[in-house]
Every structure is written in structure tokens, then in C-alpha cells.
Amino acid sequence: MRVSLLISAFLGSAMIASSTHADTGDPFPLQQLHETFRLHPDASDETRWRKLSRACIGFDVMPGYESIFNGTLEDGLTRGLRTDLYAAFVWQAASDTLPGAQSTIGAGRVNLRADALLFRNEGEGMGRFTAQMHLNGVWPNLSDSLTASTGSISDLDELQSRHASSLTRIGYTQSFLDDHLMLSAGKINPNDYVLANIFANDEARQFLAQPFDGNSTWPVSFQDHTMGVGLLSLPTDWCFFNGFVVDAAGTQSAWLGDEFGGGYAVSGEFGLLAEFEGLPARLSFAWCGTDANAETVADNDSGGGLWGNAYGSIAQVLLQPKFALWAQWSACDESVASNATNEFAIGTTIDDCFGREGDGFGAAIGWSKPKDSNAGDALDDQILLECYYRLEVAKGVQISLDGEVLMPCANPGVDDPTVVGSVRAMWEF
């Protein structure tokens, strides 16, 4: 009954606030990392290391699930279907805004996701079908956001979406060579394949701000959902190579993109994996090239020779099984940059704080250089600090307190520092 009421309320929203990036969360790699520590404590176990390394790069083969077509279909649906169903709401308030701007805003989402493990062949690979839908809302004014109210160049609430409802992921994934290579095709999120930070990629449970939940620099297609193909590969136990090729104009469609022609983006990432006292660490470098920016995508035009490059690097290390440190850097040519041309962030996350399963803490600080900082009305370089504590008040019910401090905000019309306080609630079904 509660789910029906929530869905009905969200479907009544005709439009919501604009957001360059949104809807990025994918919780499964981090869950698999923690599950591996719990079930495979032997640091010398080769199988354990493969599970840890796959989780670090988001190589999701649905461990612990059996294929749907292994036995009767009725039993297979029970064994091979994984779901992620939740409703999440965030209420934010800012200590200072631009003149006349809204200072308090609420946003919410109903997430409906299912992954079906169709088959698994030992020594070969697995096949998986994924479908995910979001129903979104913003209150009290559908066109407002605290990002615009405070003059921030980076989204302050990645839970907020520009679509009232959207099909965020749908497609088929096939792994090969005993789960050393994985190809996906359909409507994908490119950030799942390149520069994925499993400690800061889930806005429903972790950081809300864009410089930590992705980045503010890479081109328009990077954190949106669009048609394309993605690659994850582990050629050895110490390195990986990932990439994607996607349609940039498809980011404008809430459903299956029919706006091909506005350009494309192609990316590759090479990384190294290491193990320190049984705990994994990773370091990677990534490149992206595109012939599209926000204007060419909106006009469904390839840009008449436009081309731009983006670069990024990410480092992650676990000091304890539930205690991670990470750092990420990204840069992009101004002609195709999203909101900034250069950005650096560093942070930490702790899961199951104080021995409480489901609790979590995160803190991060980031610097962003606006892409139009050399214009006559130059924006300032922006510094953003974010901290959150997630409390599991009951099984499947979480309340998070989140604080963001702009010091300074990119827009000099907002006093420094500007504090944005958030209360986030999530119900898992």
C-alpha cells in the first residue's frame, strides 16, 4: 500500500528541477566487497582476491545467485532475481542564497531495479538482464534547486533528477573468459564503467554532492544514462582495462533514446590493483573524447568538427575492511566540459560504524575550477566540504544527516561560508 501511494504521488509530477547529472547510484559492488570480507577471511585465498578485485572496479557477476534457467523456471526466479527497491527523500536548507532564490527544497525518488541472472557456465561466464526505473519529485517549486539558489557550479543533491520518471538502465550484460571480461549493451550509465568510485557513487546512501558522487568536469554523457556499450576487463590479477562508447544525445531522453545524431563519447581507463595485508587498493587513469557539449546535444547537432578531451584519475585504498580512503582528479577541455575544467577531491568512508550494521560515515573535500572562470563575470574557484552520518534506525530504514559547506561558493554573490544542511530518509523494500 505504501509503495502504491508513493508511486502515485511521484507520477503526478509533470516536471522537476534541471540537473546536469543525476541518478548515478549502484550499490552492488560495495555490498559484494563487504560480503567477500565476511565470507572469505583467508587473505591468501585466490578466489577471495578475485572477488575483491572485481568488486573494486564494479565487475558485478551477481555472486551468491544461481541462474534462472538452472532447473525449473519457478525455482530459478527465486534464486536468480536480485532486486533493489527503495524510496528516498532529501530535505535541504541553505544558510545563504542569491537574492530571491528558494532556500529550502525537498527532492525524492522511488527506485525500482531488477537484475536477472539468466545463466552461469563455470569456466566461461554469465548472462544478466537489468532494468531500472526512477520516479522523481521536487518540492515546493518543481523548477528550483539549491544548486541554482546558492550559485554552486556543482550539483548539491544528486538524488534530484531532471526527469519526472525515467528508465535509467536497461540492457544485457555478458561475461567471458571465466569472468575476466564483461560487455554490456543497452541504456547504461558510463560512470559504471570508467572512474567508478564504489565508496562515493550512491547518492541514496553516501555523498550527495557531485564532486564526490562522480565529478563536475567530464562531458555531458558521463553521469547521465544513454544508449551505448560498456566494457570491464581483468586481464591479470593486478591490472584492469575498462571503457565505453555512448550516444551523447541520448542523455536528453527519459526512456529509450531516439535522439541519435547529437554526437558521441568514447572513453578508456587503465588501472592497477594491489593487495596490502589482505586489503585491496587501486590506482587508475582515464581518458574520454567527445564531439558533443551541452549545446550540441540540446540542438541534436554533432557540432561541425567540435572535439574535446577529458582526463581523470582515481585512487582507493582500504585501511580496514570497512574503512576506505580515496582521492580523485578530473579535467576537461572547456569546449566540452560539464561545469568545471579542473577538479580534485579527497575523502573517507566508514561502513558499519561503531559496530552498528547499516550505519555509515563519510567526509570529503573538493576543489573545482569553473569552466568560464576567465570570462568578464568570472566565477570563483569553489571549495566544497561534505560530511554525512547514516543511521539504520530499523532494518531497511535509514536516516542520514548531511552537511555541505561552500567556502567559497563559485558565485561571489553568495556570502562565505554557505552551509547546506540535509536530512535524508530511505526505506528499502
N, C-alpha and C positions, 0 to 999 in steps of 0.2 A: 504493500500500500504506500509506504514512504517513497519507494522508488518511483511509482507511478505519479505521485504528486510532484516530485522533483522534476521529472521529465516533462510533465505538462506545463509547469511554470517556465522552464527554460525554452520550450518550443514557442511560448508566447512572445519571446523577444524577437523583434524583426531585425535589429541591427545592434552592434556593440562597438566599443571603442576601437580605434585603429591601433594596431601594434605591428611593428616591423617583424618581430619574431615572436613565436608563442608555441605552446603545445609540444614541448620537447621531451617530456619525461619518459624514461624507460627504466623501470626499477629492477628488472630481472637480473642483469649482470651482477649488481651489488648483492642481491639476495643469494645468487649462486656462489659468490666469493665467500660470504659468511657461512653458507651451508657446507662448503668444502672444508673450511677450518673446523667445523663442528664434527663432521663425519670422518674426516681423514687427517688425524693429528700427526701422522708419521711424516716428518719433513723429508725423508729420503724416498718416499713413495713416488715413482714416476707418474703413476696415474693421477695422484694428487696434484703434482706440478702442472700437468696438462689441464686439469680443471681450473687451477688458479690462473694460469696464463690465458686461457680462453676467456675467463670472466673479466680479466683486466682490459681486454680490447673489445668486449661486448659480443664475443663469439658465442651465441646462445644456441645450444643444441638440445634444450629442454631436458637436462639431466633429471633422472628420477621419474620420468614419464615413459610409458610404453605406447607403441604406435596404435592408432585406432584400428588398423586393418590387421592386427596380430590377434586372431581369434574372432569371436563374434562381434558384430558391429555394436551391439548394445553394451557389452563389456568394454569395448575399445573406446567408446565415447567417455566412459568414466575414467579410464586410465590415461587417455591421450589428449584430453582437452584441458587447457590451462586458461583461467580467466583472471582478469584484473578489473573489478567493478568497484567504483567509488564515487562519492560526491564530495567535492572540496569547495570551501568558501574562504575568501580573504577579505577582511575589512581593514583599510589603510587610512591613516590620518597624517597630514604633513604640518610641521610647525610653521612653515612659511611657503607662500606660493606667489606666482606672478599676479598682478592686480586683477581682481575679478574672477580668478580661477577657483575651481572646486577644490576644497581642502580635505574632504573625506570621500572615499569611493569604495564600494564593495564590488567584488567580482566572484564568480562561481563557475563550477564546471561539474557536469556528470560525465564520467569516463566509462565507456563500455568497450572492453577489449577481450578477444578470444584468440588463442593460438592452438591450432590443431596439429598434433604430430601425426602425420599421415603414415609414415613408415620409418623404420630404422633398420639398416642392414649392417651387422657387425663387420668391421674392417672396410666398409665403404662410406656410408654416410646416412643422412636422414633427410626427409622432406617435410616441410612445415607450411601451413597456410595461416596467414594472420589477417585479422580485420579489427579495426579500432575506430570508434566514433566518439566525438565530443559534442555535448550540448552545453552552451555557454550563456552567461548573462552578466550584465554590469548594472550597478545601481549607484546613485539615483538617476543620473543622466547617462543615457546609453552611449553618447559620443565623447565622454570625458575619460581622462586617465590622469593619475598623479604624475606620470612621466611628463606629460604636457604641462600640467599645472605647476610643476617645480622647475621646468626648463631643463630637465635632465636629458642628456643625449642618449642614455641607455635606459631600456625598459626597467621599471622598478617592480613590476609584477608580471612575471612570465606566465602566471596562471591565466591572466586576461588574454582573450583572443579577439581577433577581428571578425570572426565568423560566428553567427548565432548557433549554427550547427555545422559540423564538418566531418567528413570521412578522412581521418588523419593518416591511417595506414591501411593498405590492403594489398596483398601480393603473395607470391610464392617464394620460398627460400629452400635451396638445395645445398647440402654439403657433400663434399667429395673427399677422396683420399684419406679415409679414416678420420674425418672431421679435421683435416688440415686446411681445407679451402671451402669457402661458403659464398654462394652467389644468391642475390635477391633481386627480384624484378617486380615492379608494380608502383604503387604510390608509397614512397619511402621518405624518411627524414635523413638527409645527408649527414647530419651530425651524429647519427648512429654508427657511421662508418669511418669518419675522419674526425680527429681531435675529440674523441669521446672521453669525458671525464666522469667515471662512474660514481665519484664522490661528490659531484656537483652537476647532475644532469636531470634531476627530478624535482620540478618546481612544486609539486604537491607535497613532498616530504623533506626537501632540502632547501637550497637557496632560492630566493625569489628573483633576485636581480640578474639582469642579462650578462654583465661582465663575468659572472661566475657560472651561470647556467648557459654555457656556450661562450659567445663573445659578441662585441658590438661592432666588429670591423668587417668580417667576411661578407661576401656578396649576398644579394637578396635571397638566393636559393638555399643558403647554408642551413638555417634552422627552421625553415618552413617545410611543408610537406608537398611533394611534387612527384611527377612521374619520372622514373629512371631505373637504373640498375646500381647495385652496391656490391662491393667485394670486401671480404675479410679473409686473411690467409695467415697461417703459421707454418712457413716452410721449414723452420727448425724450432727447437725448444727455446731459442734465445733471441729470435727476431720475428717481426711480422711486417706484412705489407697490406694496406687497405686502400680503398678508393671508391669513387662513384662517378657516374655520368648522369646528369639530370637535365630536365627541361626547366629553364628559369621561369618562363611564363606560366607554367602550371601552378606556381605558388598563388596565383590570383583566384584559383578555383577552390571552392569548399569541398567539392566532390571529385569526380574523376576529370582531370584537366582536359579541356577541349580548346585551349588557347595556345597551342604549339605555334611557334614562329617568332616568339619574342626573345630568342636566344637560348643558350645552354651553358652549363658549367661542368667542368671536369676537374677531378682532384685525385691526388695520391698522397699516401702517408707511409713513411718507413720508420720503424721503431725497434728498439732493443729492449729485451726483458732480462731481468737478473733476479737472483734469489739471495736474500741476506737472512741467515738464521731461520730459514723456513718461510720467510715472508717475501712476497713479490714486489718488484719495483719496475717501472717502465719509463722510457725516455723516447720521444718521437719528434719528427719534423714533417711538416705537411705543406703542400702547395696546392693552389687552386687557380685555374684560369677560366675566364668567362667573357662572353661578348655581350653581356647584358647588365644594366643597372636598373634602379627603381623606375626611371623614366621610360626606358625602352621596354621594360616588362609591362608597364601600365598601357603603353601605346601598342603593344604586341608587334614591336619592331626590333629587328636584330641589331640596329644601331649604326648601320652603314660603315662597318670597319672598326667599330669600338672594340677594344680588347683591354683587359686589366688582369693583374695577378694579385694573389693574396698568399701570405705565408703564415705559418703558425708552428708552435712547439709546445709540448706538454710534458711535464714530469710528475710522477706519482710514486710515493713510497709508503709502505705500511711499517710503522714502528712497533705496533702491536696488532693483533688480528682485527681489532675494531677501531684502531686509531691511525688515521692517514694524514699525511702532509702532501700538498700538491701545489704546483705553480704552472701557469700557462701564459704564453705570449702570442700575440697575433698582430699582423699588419696587412694593409691592403692599399693598392693604388687608389687615389682619390676618385678617379673616374668611375669606379665600380664599388667603392666602399659603401658599407651599410650606414653607420652613424659616426664611425671614428676611423682614423687612418692608422692608429697605433694603440695598443692596449697591453697592459700587463696586470696579472692578478696572482695572488698567493693566498692560500687558505689551509684550513684544517677541518676535519670532521671526526667526530667520535660517535659510534653507534652503541646502543645498549648501555647508556651512561649509568653509572652508579649501580651496575648490575641489574638494571630495570630493562627487560626486553621490550623493544619498540621505542624507547626514549632515544633522543639523539641531539647532538650539539654541533654547531658549525660556526666558524668565524672566518672572514675573508676580507681583504682589502685590495682595491684595484685602481689603476690609473688609466684614463682614457684621453686621447688627443682628438678633438673634434675634426671632422673632415673639412670643415670650412673655417678653420681657425685663422687662416691668412686673409680672410675677407675683410672688408671695411668694418663690418659689425662683428668683429671676431668674438667667438666664444672662448671661454677659458678652458684650460685643461681641467678635467674633472677627476676628483678623488672620491671614491665611494667605499664605505665600510659597511659590512653587514654581519650581524650575529643572529642566530636563532637557537631556541631550545624547543624540542619536540617532546611532548609528554603523552604517553599512552595511558589514557585515563581508564580505558576498558579495552578488551580485546576487539580490535578493529576500529576503535575510536581514538583519534589523536587530536590534541590541541597544541598549536605552536605559537609562541611569542617571538616576533621577529622585529629587529630594529635596523634601520638603514640610516646612515649619516652621509650627507653630501657636504664635502669640505675641501674645496668649494664645489658648488654646482657649476655646470658649464655656462649657464646663463647668469651674467653679472647682476641681473635684476632681482635675484633671489639672495637674501641675506645668508651669510655663512656663520656657523654651520646650519644646515637644514636637516631636521630629524624627521624620518618617516617611520611611524610605528605601525605594526601589523599584528592582527590576530587571525590565525588560520585554523580552520577546523576541517577534519576529513573523516568520513565514515566509509569503511570498507565493507563490502557485502559478500 
